[in-house]
Amino acid sequence: MTGLKLKLLDGDFSIHRFNESAEIPSKVFQSGFFNINKSDEELSIVCPSSLELDSEQCNQDWSCIKVLGPLDFNLTGVLAKISGVLAEAQISIFALSTYDTDYILVKSVKAKDAVAVLEGAGYQFP
């Protein structure tokens, strides 16, 4: 048993790709949940699907599983174990991390399966 608690967040999410020099759309900051990553090659934004952004590419219909935290920085393998359980079930992920915790996005059509296999592996969904 892992002892870690997870939560399936409400709503659907989208993953947007912009070119590396794009401005971050201001309406993103009005959302209750979003993630922004920038590199030399791209700007990626994860946000609720209800928020329409004019991005170069958009991949929709994702559900988000939150690892209830905060997690101690000394913990190891949290994402590796969760992603391993999901990989064995042929469920691909898009992972995000914050200072306090981790988030795992799975395609919405696989969300119920993801919850079931994670529960089977000892993760708890309160």
DAMO-V555895 format. One record per residue. RES is the residue in one small letter. PHI is phi in radians with two decimals (999 if undefined). Layout:
# DAMO-V555895
RES,PHI
RES,PHI
This chain:
# DAMO-V555895
m,999
t,-1.43
g,1.42
l,-1.34
k,-1.81
l,-2.13
k,-2.42
l,-1.47
l,-1.27
d,-1.27
g,1.59
d,-1.84
f,-2.19
s,-2.20
i,-1.99
h,-1.89
r,-2.12
f,-2.11
n,-1.25
e,-1.09
s,-1.76
a,-1.18
e,-1.40
i,-1.32
p,-1.05
s,-1.08
k,-1.18
v,-1.04
f,-1.23
q,-1.51
s,-1.41
g,-1.27
f,-2.45
f,-2.76
n,-2.41
i,-2.15
n,-2.27
k,-2.25
s,-2.32
d,-1.17
e,-1.78
e,-2.86
l,-2.13
s,-2.03
i,-2.30
v,-1.87
c,-2.73
p,-1.02
s,-1.11
s,-1.17
l,-1.58
e,-1.52
l,-2.06
d,-1.57
s,-1.71
e,-1.12
q,-2.42
c,-2.52
n,-2.02
q,-1.80
d,1.19
w,-1.95
s,-1.92
c,-2.11
i,-1.87
k,-1.76
v,-1.44
l,-1.21
g,-2.13
p,-1.33
l,-1.68
d,-1.30
f,-1.12
n,-1.42
l,-1.16
t,-2.18
g,1.39
v,-1.04
l,-1.16
a,-1.07
k,-1.20
i,-1.11
s,-1.14
g,-1.13
v,-1.06
l,-1.23
a,-1.10
e,-1.07
a,-1.59
q,1.07
i,-1.96
s,-1.41
i,-2.28
f,-2.27
a,-1.77
l,-2.32
s,-2.27
t,-2.15
y,-1.04
d,-1.61
t,-2.82
d,-2.16
y,-2.26
i,-2.17
l,-1.66
v,-2.26
k,-1.01
s,-0.98
v,-1.18
k,-1.85
a,-1.07
k,-1.11
d,-1.10
a,-1.08
v,-1.06
a,-1.10
v,-1.25
l,-1.20
e,-1.07
g,-1.09
a,-1.58
g,1.79
y,-1.36
q,-1.91
f,-2.03
p,-1.18
